[in-house]
């Protein structure tokens, strides 16, 4: 055979191979593009395409349990114009957001009466709360990075995470599989020159590797004196699929924020006259500045049973670095706190005949290795948990669960159980637990005004019982009701003294004798033709050492009434409506920026009050366009006492995705 013929044959074989790969890529891209889900990502079902040409993600990587108390899917996130994760989480029954209405400021999110120090926030199953304060600024969770949100209420939350006696939120990030480049851009503009710009890019590189990159920038001039803000979020994820059941994922998330961020009024001057324009000059500080930096790195190995996707095992090594700095020349001091967390987390789920076992173990070290005012010892923890669910006759389900935490050589157990009866139409479940909540390192060593702390603080003992009932009548009507009772022995409490400090109140942190919280969470949805009415209603009653308190409103209601229809031969998916909130009288918590904590204001009562917003959402092709007019009636109200809510104003935005 001649050399030329061999060369021609080689070229033909090369061309045929190239053509085959090209056809596969085109088919894969077409299949991906034709998906009807919001993200249009390629699915794990290869539909006959050889596996080597399409990454198959483990869909349940990072999942805590397949049956959370509440979940927020990606389709809901994409349809929202929420500025940050705190506003999104208000969808969860029993939640209350003490919104400071100042971009970037760490608003306080309560679940059934307990604030952020009692709620744990996880990303793909790994804790994100800052080690020293045990708090989380929800502006640092970019919504474009989130595939869905799992919420686990207070009965099971302490089992799945240490100190999560109030609740547990797990942000599961996207697992893209993109044979062709995928990108998405989000831009949102709100009052006071507040801008959010977020970009996402995803691409398969090779047969079994995907890279996912994202960037977000938030900036505002601020509505108060010295309340400017500038925040950057950069994240990246690389996923390598060993085969169809195993994968390795490396994730890095970087946050950097800086600004004044001390907006609002002087706390000792807060009265009902806070809405008088003359109070605008009573800003908390003329010169304060606050900067924050975090690196969150995790490397995870995941595998699943291809015959049963609920059988999953994940092992994650993680490292977090935090740099928090607060300075104020008016108060003549500068605070720096450097902390880090690292460790290993193992989680798994196994299905047996009629039972499901969720299990896990953690080895974690929390360090505050430098603080300007206090020497803070490190904290070592070894944990193990198990949650066994039993299903009988398709209408009975029971569960028993337990956890043990060995913290600095002291053991803290948690135990609970639940029993449910019903079906997809009507379901009733009762449950309860006993657990412990340890004081944060900031509460023990430097949270007080003179930075002396209270090393004598002891752990709270928490008991809760609740009943949940759900009714689902297809797509037309659903109802959820959850009465609960919580009893806490030795609760940790912030006491304030406004007479000793002219600018910020003096704070001491102590153990009270007893705290009792009783409440009812409810939510409902009614759909008639193209109209939908949905909302949440929370009632809460709290007593501390026998005295009724009004930190939160007894009644908090929120809801939406909207019209949704597909118009112009399917080219426009339109949603237009009203949303509103209502709160009864309350005193609320105020923000203490030096230590990033909330404390009882004990100054003046606000409410009853509320507001109404008008919104329009339009899904046009691959773009979703937002328009919201805030507080259309111009009502005066607060959700955190020092921070008046927004006046009548508006926001516009667009979320545009591309699949090239």
C-alpha positions as CSV (number, residue, x, y, z in Angstrom):
1,X,0.0,0.0,0.0
2,X,1.4,3.4,-1.0
3,X,2.4,6.0,1.6
4,X,-0.2,8.4,0.1
5,X,-3.0,5.9,0.4
6,X,-2.1,5.2,4.0
7,X,-2.0,9.0,4.7
8,X,-5.4,9.4,3.1
9,X,-6.8,6.5,5.1
10,X,-5.4,7.9,8.3
11,X,-7.0,11.3,7.5
12,X,-10.3,9.6,6.8
13,X,-10.2,7.7,10.1
14,X,-9.3,10.9,11.9
15,X,-12.1,12.8,10.1
16,X,-14.6,10.1,11.0
17,X,-13.6,10.1,14.6
18,X,-13.7,13.9,14.6
19,X,-17.2,13.8,13.0
20,X,-18.4,11.2,15.5
21,X,-17.3,13.4,18.4
22,X,-18.8,16.4,16.8
23,X,-22.2,14.7,16.3
24,X,-22.2,13.5,19.9
25,X,-21.4,17.0,21.1
26,X,-24.1,18.5,18.9
27,X,-26.7,15.9,20.1
28,X,-25.6,16.5,23.7
29,X,-25.9,20.3,23.4
30,X,-29.3,20.0,21.7
31,X,-30.5,17.7,24.4
32,X,-29.2,20.0,27.1
33,X,-30.8,23.1,25.4
34,X,-34.2,21.4,25.1
35,X,-34.5,20.8,28.8
36,X,-37.5,22.5,30.4
37,X,-35.9,23.0,33.8
38,X,-34.9,26.6,34.7
39,X,-31.2,26.1,34.3
40,X,-31.2,24.1,31.1
41,X,-28.3,22.0,32.4
42,X,-27.5,18.7,30.8
43,X,-29.1,15.8,32.8
44,X,-27.4,12.8,34.2
45,X,-29.4,10.5,32.0
46,X,-27.1,9.9,29.0
47,X,-30.0,8.8,26.8
48,X,-27.8,6.2,25.0
49,X,-24.8,8.5,24.6
50,X,-21.5,6.9,25.7
51,X,-20.6,7.9,29.2
52,X,-17.2,9.1,28.2
53,X,-18.8,12.0,26.3
54,X,-20.9,13.4,29.2
55,X,-20.1,13.9,32.9
56,X,-22.7,12.3,35.1
57,X,-23.0,14.3,38.4
58,X,-23.9,12.7,41.7
59,X,-27.1,14.6,42.2
60,X,-27.4,14.1,45.9
61,X,-23.9,15.3,46.8
62,X,-24.1,17.6,49.9
63,X,-27.6,16.5,50.8
64,X,-28.3,16.1,54.5
65,X,-31.6,14.2,54.2
66,X,-33.9,13.5,51.3
67,X,-36.9,14.7,53.3
68,X,-36.1,18.1,54.8
69,X,-38.7,20.1,56.7
70,X,-38.9,22.6,53.8
71,X,-37.0,23.1,50.6
72,X,-36.6,26.0,48.1
73,X,-35.9,24.7,44.6
74,X,-33.8,26.5,41.9
75,X,-36.9,27.4,39.9
76,X,-38.1,29.5,42.8
77,X,-34.7,31.2,43.3
78,X,-34.5,32.0,39.6
79,X,-38.0,33.6,39.7
80,X,-37.1,35.9,42.6
81,X,-35.5,39.3,42.8
82,X,-34.3,38.8,46.3
83,X,-31.2,40.8,47.0
84,X,-29.6,38.2,49.3
85,X,-30.2,34.8,50.9
86,X,-31.9,36.3,54.1
87,X,-34.8,37.6,52.0
88,X,-35.1,34.3,50.3
89,X,-35.3,32.3,53.5
90,X,-38.3,34.4,54.6
91,X,-40.3,31.9,52.6
92,X,-39.8,29.3,55.3
93,X,-42.7,29.1,57.8
94,X,-41.7,30.2,61.3
95,X,-38.9,32.6,60.0
96,X,-38.7,36.3,60.8
97,X,-36.1,38.6,59.3
98,X,-35.0,41.6,61.4
99,X,-34.0,43.5,58.3
100,X,-31.7,46.4,58.8
101,X,-32.5,47.7,55.3
102,X,-28.8,48.4,54.8
103,X,-27.0,46.4,52.1
104,X,-24.4,44.1,53.4
105,X,-25.4,44.5,57.1
106,X,-25.9,41.2,58.8
107,X,-29.6,41.2,59.4
108,X,-30.9,38.8,62.0
109,X,-32.9,35.8,60.9
110,X,-35.0,34.1,63.5
111,X,-36.5,30.6,63.4
112,X,-39.3,30.0,65.9
113,X,-38.0,32.7,68.2
114,X,-34.2,32.0,68.2
115,X,-31.7,34.0,66.3
116,X,-28.7,33.4,64.1
117,X,-26.4,32.1,66.8
118,X,-28.9,29.2,67.2
119,X,-29.2,28.5,63.4
120,X,-26.4,26.7,61.5
121,X,-25.8,27.5,57.9
122,X,-24.1,24.9,55.7
123,X,-22.8,24.8,52.2
124,X,-23.0,21.3,50.7
125,X,-23.1,19.9,54.2
126,X,-20.2,21.9,55.7
127,X,-20.8,24.6,58.3
128,X,-20.3,28.3,57.2
129,X,-21.0,30.1,60.6
130,X,-18.0,32.2,61.7
131,X,-16.1,30.2,64.4
132,X,-15.8,33.0,67.0
133,X,-19.3,34.5,67.0
134,X,-21.2,31.5,65.6
135,X,-23.1,33.9,63.3
136,X,-23.5,34.1,59.5
137,X,-23.9,37.1,57.3
138,X,-26.3,35.9,54.6
139,X,-25.1,38.5,52.1
140,X,-22.1,36.1,51.8
141,X,-24.1,33.4,50.1
142,X,-24.5,34.3,46.4
143,X,-27.9,33.1,45.2
144,X,-26.5,32.4,41.8
145,X,-24.3,29.7,43.4
146,X,-27.3,27.9,45.0
147,X,-29.1,25.0,43.4
148,X,-31.6,24.5,46.2
149,X,-32.0,25.2,49.9
150,X,-32.8,22.5,52.6
151,X,-34.3,23.7,55.8
152,X,-34.5,21.3,58.8
153,X,-36.5,22.5,61.7
154,X,-35.6,22.4,65.4
155,X,-36.6,18.8,66.1
156,X,-34.0,17.3,63.9
157,X,-31.6,20.2,63.3
158,X,-29.5,19.6,66.4
159,X,-28.9,16.0,65.1
160,X,-27.4,17.1,61.8
161,X,-25.2,20.0,63.1
162,X,-23.6,21.1,66.3
163,X,-25.4,23.9,68.2
164,X,-28.2,24.0,65.7
165,X,-31.0,24.1,68.3
166,X,-32.9,26.8,66.4
167,X,-32.8,25.3,62.9
168,X,-30.5,24.2,60.1
169,X,-30.2,25.6,56.5
170,X,-28.1,23.8,53.9
171,X,-27.3,25.6,50.7
172,X,-26.7,23.0,48.0
173,X,-24.6,24.4,45.1
174,X,-25.0,23.7,41.4
175,X,-23.6,20.6,39.8
176,X,-23.3,21.7,36.2
177,X,-22.7,19.3,33.3
178,X,-22.2,21.4,30.3
179,X,-20.8,19.9,27.0
180,X,-20.9,23.4,25.6
181,X,-20.2,26.7,27.5
182,X,-22.9,27.9,29.8
183,X,-23.0,31.4,31.2
184,X,-25.5,33.5,33.2
185,X,-25.5,37.2,34.1
186,X,-27.6,38.8,36.9
187,X,-27.9,42.6,37.4
188,X,-30.1,44.2,40.1
189,X,-30.4,47.9,41.0
190,X,-32.1,49.2,44.2
191,X,-32.3,52.5,46.1
192,X,-29.3,54.4,47.3
193,X,-27.2,53.3,44.2
194,X,-27.2,49.7,45.4
195,X,-26.0,47.5,42.5
196,X,-25.6,43.8,42.3
197,X,-23.8,42.2,39.3
198,X,-23.2,38.4,39.2
199,X,-21.7,36.3,36.4
200,X,-21.6,32.5,36.1
201,X,-19.6,30.3,33.6
202,X,-19.6,26.5,33.3
203,X,-17.8,24.2,30.9
204,X,-16.8,20.6,30.7
205,X,-13.1,20.2,30.0
206,X,-12.3,16.7,28.9
207,X,-14.6,13.8,29.1
208,X,-15.1,13.7,32.9
209,X,-14.2,17.1,34.3
210,X,-16.3,20.3,34.7
211,X,-15.2,23.7,35.8
212,X,-17.7,26.3,37.3
213,X,-16.7,29.9,38.0
214,X,-18.7,32.8,39.4
215,X,-18.1,36.4,40.4
216,X,-20.4,38.9,42.2
217,X,-20.0,42.5,43.1
218,X,-22.3,44.5,45.4
219,X,-21.9,48.2,46.1
220,X,-24.0,51.1,47.6
221,X,-23.6,54.7,48.7
222,X,-25.7,53.9,51.7
223,X,-28.7,55.6,53.2
224,X,-27.1,56.8,56.4
225,X,-23.9,58.7,57.3
226,X,-20.9,56.4,56.9
227,X,-22.8,53.4,55.6
228,X,-21.1,52.9,52.2
229,X,-20.5,49.3,51.3
230,X,-18.5,47.3,48.7
231,X,-18.5,43.5,48.6
232,X,-16.9,41.0,46.3
233,X,-17.7,37.2,46.0
234,X,-15.6,34.9,43.9
235,X,-16.2,31.2,43.7
236,X,-15.1,28.3,41.7
237,X,-15.8,24.6,41.6
238,X,-14.0,21.8,39.8
239,X,-15.6,18.4,39.6
240,X,-13.9,15.2,38.4
241,X,-16.1,12.2,37.8
242,X,-14.2,9.0,38.3
243,X,-17.1,7.0,36.8
244,X,-20.9,7.2,36.8
245,X,-21.1,6.7,40.6
246,X,-18.1,8.5,42.1
247,X,-16.8,12.0,41.9
248,X,-14.3,14.4,43.5
249,X,-15.2,18.0,43.9
250,X,-13.1,21.0,45.0
251,X,-14.8,24.2,45.9
252,X,-13.4,27.6,46.8
253,X,-15.5,30.6,47.9
254,X,-13.9,33.9,48.7
255,X,-15.7,36.9,50.2
256,X,-14.3,40.4,50.8
257,X,-16.4,43.3,52.1
258,X,-15.6,46.7,53.4
259,X,-17.4,49.9,54.3
260,X,-18.9,52.0,57.0
261,X,-21.9,49.7,57.7
262,X,-22.9,51.4,61.0
263,X,-26.0,53.0,59.7
264,X,-29.2,53.7,61.7
265,X,-29.8,55.9,64.6
266,X,-28.1,56.2,68.0
267,X,-29.7,53.5,70.1
268,X,-30.4,55.6,73.2
269,X,-32.4,58.1,71.0
270,X,-34.6,55.5,69.3
271,X,-38.3,56.5,69.8
272,X,-41.4,56.4,67.6
273,X,-40.1,59.7,66.2
274,X,-37.3,57.9,64.4
275,X,-39.2,58.5,61.2
276,X,-38.9,62.3,61.6
277,X,-36.4,63.6,59.1
278,X,-34.7,65.5,61.9
279,X,-33.4,62.2,63.3
280,X,-31.4,61.6,60.1
281,X,-28.5,63.4,61.7
282,X,-28.4,61.0,64.7
283,X,-26.3,58.4,62.9
284,X,-24.6,55.8,65.1
285,X,-21.2,56.8,64.0
286,X,-19.5,59.4,61.7
287,X,-16.3,57.5,61.2
288,X,-16.7,53.7,61.8
289,X,-15.4,51.2,59.3
290,X,-15.9,47.4,59.1
291,X,-14.1,45.0,56.8
292,X,-14.6,41.2,56.5
293,X,-12.7,38.6,54.5
294,X,-13.4,34.8,54.3
295,X,-11.9,31.9,52.4
296,X,-14.0,28.7,52.3
297,X,-12.3,25.7,50.8
298,X,-13.6,22.2,50.7
299,X,-12.6,19.0,48.8
300,X,-15.3,16.3,48.7
301,X,-15.4,12.7,47.6
302,X,-18.9,11.4,46.8
303,X,-20.4,8.1,45.6
304,X,-23.9,6.8,45.1
305,X,-25.6,3.5,44.3
306,X,-26.7,3.7,40.7
307,X,-29.7,1.5,41.5
308,X,-30.8,3.7,44.4
309,X,-29.8,7.4,44.3
310,X,-30.7,7.8,48.0
311,X,-27.8,5.6,49.0
312,X,-25.0,8.3,49.1
313,X,-21.7,8.6,50.9
314,X,-19.7,11.9,51.1
315,X,-16.4,12.6,52.8
316,X,-15.4,16.3,52.9
317,X,-12.1,17.9,54.1
318,X,-12.5,21.7,54.6
319,X,-10.6,24.8,55.7
320,X,-12.1,28.3,56.5
321,X,-10.2,31.5,57.2
322,X,-11.9,34.6,58.6
323,X,-10.6,38.1,59.0
324,X,-12.9,40.6,60.8
325,X,-11.9,44.2,61.6
326,X,-13.8,47.0,63.1
327,X,-12.5,50.5,63.7
328,X,-13.9,53.8,64.9
329,X,-11.8,56.9,65.5
330,X,-14.8,58.4,67.4
331,X,-14.5,55.6,70.0
332,X,-10.7,55.5,69.7
333,X,-10.2,51.8,69.2
334,X,-9.6,49.2,66.5
335,X,-10.6,45.6,66.8
336,X,-9.1,42.7,64.8
337,X,-10.3,39.1,65.1
338,X,-8.6,36.4,63.0
339,X,-10.1,32.9,63.1
340,X,-10.1,29.6,61.2
341,X,-11.9,26.3,61.1
342,X,-10.7,23.0,59.6
343,X,-11.6,19.4,59.8
344,X,-13.2,16.4,58.2
345,X,-16.9,15.6,57.8
346,X,-18.4,12.3,56.8
347,X,-22.1,11.9,55.8
348,X,-24.0,9.1,54.4
349,X,-27.5,7.6,53.7
350,X,-28.5,4.0,53.3
351,X,-31.8,2.4,52.4
352,X,-32.9,-0.9,53.8
353,X,-36.2,-2.7,53.6
354,X,-38.7,-0.1,55.0
355,X,-35.9,2.0,56.7
356,X,-33.6,4.8,55.9
357,X,-30.4,5.5,57.9
358,X,-28.8,9.0,57.7
359,X,-25.5,9.0,59.5
360,X,-22.4,11.2,59.9
361,X,-19.3,12.1,61.9
362,X,-17.2,15.3,62.2
363,X,-13.8,16.2,63.5
364,X,-13.5,20.0,63.7
365,X,-11.1,22.5,65.2
366,X,-12.2,26.2,65.7
367,X,-9.5,28.7,66.4
368,X,-9.5,32.4,67.1
369,X,-5.8,32.7,66.9
370,X,-5.6,36.5,67.1
371,X,-7.9,39.0,68.9
372,X,-7.0,42.6,69.7
373,X,-8.6,42.5,73.1
374,X,-9.0,38.9,74.3
375,X,-7.1,35.7,74.3
376,X,-9.5,33.1,73.0
377,X,-8.7,29.4,73.4
378,X,-9.3,27.0,70.5
379,X,-12.2,24.5,70.5
380,X,-11.9,20.9,69.4
381,X,-14.9,18.8,68.7
382,X,-15.6,15.2,67.7
383,X,-19.2,14.4,66.8
384,X,-21.2,11.4,65.6
385,X,-24.9,11.2,64.7
386,X,-27.5,8.8,63.4
387,X,-31.1,9.3,62.1
388,X,-33.1,6.1,61.5
389,X,-36.4,6.4,59.7
390,X,-39.0,3.5,59.6
391,X,-41.8,3.3,57.0
392,X,-44.7,0.9,57.5
393,X,-47.7,0.2,55.2
394,X,-46.9,3.4,53.2
395,X,-48.8,5.6,55.7
396,X,-46.9,5.3,58.9
397,X,-43.4,6.7,59.5
398,X,-41.4,6.8,62.7
399,X,-37.9,8.1,63.4
400,X,-35.4,7.9,66.2
401,X,-32.2,10.0,66.2
402,X,-29.3,10.8,68.4
403,X,-26.1,12.8,68.4
404,X,-23.0,13.1,70.6
405,X,-20.5,15.9,70.7
406,X,-17.2,15.8,72.6
407,X,-16.2,19.4,73.0
408,X,-12.8,20.1,74.7
409,X,-13.1,16.8,76.6
410,X,-16.7,17.4,77.7
411,X,-19.6,15.3,76.3
412,X,-23.0,16.8,75.2
413,X,-25.7,14.4,74.0
414,X,-28.8,15.0,72.0
415,X,-31.8,12.6,71.6
416,X,-35.1,12.8,69.8
417,X,-38.0,10.9,68.1
418,X,-40.9,11.5,65.8
419,X,-44.0,9.6,64.6
420,X,-46.1,10.4,61.5
421,X,-49.3,9.1,60.1
422,X,-51.0,9.8,56.7
423,X,-50.4,10.1,53.0
424,X,-49.6,12.7,50.3
425,X,-53.0,14.4,50.9
426,X,-53.1,14.6,54.7
427,X,-50.1,14.1,57.0
428,X,-49.7,14.6,60.8
429,X,-46.4,14.2,62.6
430,X,-45.4,14.7,66.2
431,X,-41.8,14.9,67.5
432,X,-39.4,16.3,70.1
433,X,-35.9,16.3,71.3
434,X,-33.5,17.2,74.1
435,X,-30.2,18.9,73.2
436,X,-27.5,21.3,74.4
437,X,-26.5,24.7,73.1
438,X,-23.0,25.9,74.0
439,X,-22.1,29.6,74.3
440,X,-20.0,31.0,71.4
441,X,-16.4,31.9,71.9
442,X,-17.2,35.6,71.6
443,X,-19.9,35.3,74.3
444,X,-17.4,33.8,76.7
445,X,-14.3,35.9,76.0
446,X,-14.9,39.3,74.4
447,X,-18.5,40.2,73.4
448,X,-19.0,42.6,76.4
449,X,-18.4,46.4,76.1
450,X,-15.2,46.2,78.1
451,X,-14.1,43.0,76.3
452,X,-13.9,41.0,79.5
453,X,-16.4,38.4,78.5
454,X,-17.9,35.9,80.9
455,X,-15.9,32.6,81.0
456,X,-18.3,31.3,83.5
457,X,-21.2,30.9,81.0
458,X,-22.6,27.4,80.9
459,X,-24.4,25.5,78.1
460,X,-28.2,25.8,77.7
461,X,-30.3,22.7,78.0
462,X,-33.0,22.8,75.3
463,X,-36.2,20.8,75.1
464,X,-38.8,21.1,72.3
465,X,-42.0,19.3,71.3
466,X,-44.0,20.1,68.2
467,X,-46.8,18.8,66.0
468,X,-46.9,19.3,62.2
469,X,-49.9,18.8,59.9
470,X,-50.1,19.3,56.2
471,X,-53.0,19.1,53.8
472,X,-52.4,19.0,50.0
473,X,-55.3,19.1,47.5
474,X,-53.4,19.0,44.2
475,X,-52.2,22.2,42.7
476,X,-55.2,24.2,44.0
477,X,-54.7,24.3,47.8
478,X,-52.2,23.4,50.5
479,X,-52.1,24.1,54.2
480,X,-49.3,23.7,56.8
481,X,-49.7,24.2,60.6
482,X,-47.1,23.6,63.3
483,X,-47.7,24.4,67.0
484,X,-44.6,24.0,69.2
485,X,-43.3,24.5,72.7
486,X,-39.7,25.1,73.7
487,X,-38.3,25.1,77.2
488,X,-34.7,26.2,77.8
489,X,-32.8,25.9,81.1
490,X,-29.9,28.3,81.8
491,X,-30.6,30.4,78.6
492,X,-27.8,32.7,77.5
493,X,-29.0,36.3,77.5
494,X,-27.6,39.8,76.7
495,X,-28.2,42.5,79.3
496,X,-27.8,46.1,78.4
497,X,-27.2,49.3,80.3
498,X,-27.7,52.5,78.4
499,X,-26.7,54.8,81.2
500,X,-22.9,54.0,81.2
501,X,-22.1,54.4,77.5
502,X,-23.2,57.4,75.5
503,X,-22.7,55.9,72.1
504,X,-23.1,52.2,72.4
505,X,-24.9,50.4,75.3
506,X,-22.8,48.5,77.7
507,X,-23.5,44.8,77.3
508,X,-23.1,41.9,79.7
509,X,-23.8,38.3,78.8
510,X,-25.3,36.0,81.5
511,X,-27.2,32.8,82.1
512,X,-30.9,33.3,83.1
513,X,-32.8,30.6,84.9
514,X,-35.5,29.7,82.3
515,X,-36.8,30.7,78.9
516,X,-40.1,29.4,77.5
517,X,-41.2,29.9,73.9
518,X,-44.6,28.9,72.6
519,X,-45.8,29.4,69.1
520,X,-47.6,28.4,66.0
521,X,-46.3,28.5,62.4
522,X,-48.7,28.3,59.5
523,X,-48.6,28.6,55.7
524,X,-51.2,28.2,53.0
525,X,-51.5,28.4,49.2
526,X,-54.7,28.8,47.2
527,X,-54.7,28.8,43.3
528,X,-57.8,29.6,41.3
529,X,-57.4,29.8,37.6
530,X,-54.4,32.1,37.0
531,X,-54.4,33.6,40.4
532,X,-52.4,32.4,43.4
533,X,-52.6,33.6,47.1
534,X,-49.9,32.3,49.4
535,X,-48.4,33.3,52.7
536,X,-47.0,32.6,56.2
537,X,-48.4,33.4,59.6
538,X,-46.3,33.1,62.8
539,X,-47.5,33.5,66.4
540,X,-44.9,33.5,69.2
541,X,-45.2,34.0,73.0
542,X,-42.0,34.2,75.1
543,X,-41.2,34.4,78.8
544,X,-37.8,34.9,80.3
545,X,-37.6,34.1,84.0
546,X,-41.4,34.4,84.2
547,X,-41.5,37.8,82.5
548,X,-43.2,38.2,79.1
549,X,-40.8,39.7,76.5
550,X,-41.5,41.5,73.2
551,X,-38.2,40.9,71.3
552,X,-40.3,39.7,68.4
553,X,-43.8,40.6,67.3
554,X,-46.4,38.2,68.7
555,X,-47.9,38.0,65.2
556,X,-45.9,38.2,61.9
557,X,-47.7,37.7,58.6
558,X,-46.4,37.8,55.1
559,X,-48.0,36.9,51.8
560,X,-48.4,37.4,48.0
561,X,-51.3,37.7,45.6
562,X,-50.3,37.3,42.0
563,X,-51.5,36.6,38.5
564,X,-49.4,34.3,36.3
565,X,-50.0,33.4,32.7
566,X,-48.1,32.5,29.5
567,X,-48.7,34.9,26.7
568,X,-47.8,35.7,23.1
569,X,-47.7,32.0,22.0
570,X,-45.4,31.0,24.9
571,X,-42.9,33.8,24.4
572,X,-43.7,35.6,27.7
573,X,-44.2,33.9,31.1
574,X,-45.7,36.8,33.2
575,X,-46.1,37.1,36.9
576,X,-47.5,40.3,38.4
577,X,-48.9,40.9,41.9
578,X,-48.7,42.3,45.4
579,X,-46.7,41.2,48.4
580,X,-46.9,42.5,51.9
581,X,-46.0,42.0,55.6
582,X,-47.7,42.8,58.9
583,X,-46.2,42.9,62.4
584,X,-47.8,43.5,65.8
585,X,-46.1,45.6,68.5
586,X,-42.6,44.6,69.5
587,X,-39.3,46.1,70.8
588,X,-36.8,44.0,68.8
589,X,-33.1,43.6,68.8
590,X,-30.4,46.1,67.9
591,X,-27.1,45.4,66.2
592,X,-23.8,45.8,68.0
593,X,-21.2,46.1,65.2
594,X,-18.0,45.7,67.4
595,X,-18.9,42.1,68.1
596,X,-21.4,41.4,65.2
597,X,-24.2,40.4,67.6
598,X,-27.8,41.4,68.3
599,X,-29.0,42.4,71.7
600,X,-32.4,43.4,73.2
601,X,-33.0,47.1,72.5
602,X,-35.3,47.6,75.5
603,X,-36.0,51.2,74.4
604,X,-39.3,51.7,72.7
605,X,-42.2,49.7,71.2
606,X,-42.9,49.8,67.5
607,X,-45.9,48.7,65.6
608,X,-48.3,47.4,64.7
609,X,-47.2,48.2,61.1
610,X,-46.6,46.8,57.7
611,X,-46.0,47.4,54.1
612,X,-47.1,46.4,50.6
613,X,-44.9,46.0,47.5
614,X,-45.9,45.7,43.8
615,X,-43.9,43.4,41.6
616,X,-43.7,42.2,38.0
617,X,-41.6,39.2,36.7
618,X,-41.3,38.4,33.1
619,X,-39.6,35.3,31.6
620,X,-38.7,36.2,28.0
621,X,-36.7,33.6,26.2
622,X,-33.6,33.0,28.4
623,X,-34.0,36.1,30.4
624,X,-36.0,37.0,33.5
625,X,-36.8,40.7,34.1
626,X,-37.7,42.1,37.5
627,X,-39.5,45.2,38.6
628,X,-40.5,45.9,42.2
629,X,-42.0,49.0,43.8
630,X,-41.3,48.9,47.5
631,X,-43.7,50.2,50.1
632,X,-46.3,51.6,47.7
633,X,-48.3,53.1,50.5
634,X,-45.3,54.9,52.1
635,X,-45.9,53.4,55.5
636,X,-43.4,54.0,58.4
637,X,-42.3,50.7,60.0
638,X,-39.3,48.9,61.3
639,X,-38.2,45.2,61.6
640,X,-35.0,46.1,63.5
641,X,-35.6,49.1,65.8
642,X,-32.6,51.3,64.8
643,X,-33.2,50.8,61.1
644,X,-36.4,52.4,59.5
645,X,-37.7,50.5,56.5
646,X,-37.3,51.7,53.0
647,X,-39.5,54.6,51.8
648,X,-41.5,54.3,48.6
649,X,-38.8,53.2,46.0
650,X,-38.2,50.7,43.3
651,X,-35.7,48.1,42.0
652,X,-35.1,46.7,38.5
653,X,-33.1,43.8,37.4
654,X,-32.4,41.1,34.8
655,X,-31.3,37.5,35.1
656,X,-30.0,36.3,31.7
657,X,-28.7,32.8,30.9
658,X,-26.9,31.6,27.8
659,X,-26.3,28.1,26.5
660,X,-24.0,28.6,23.5
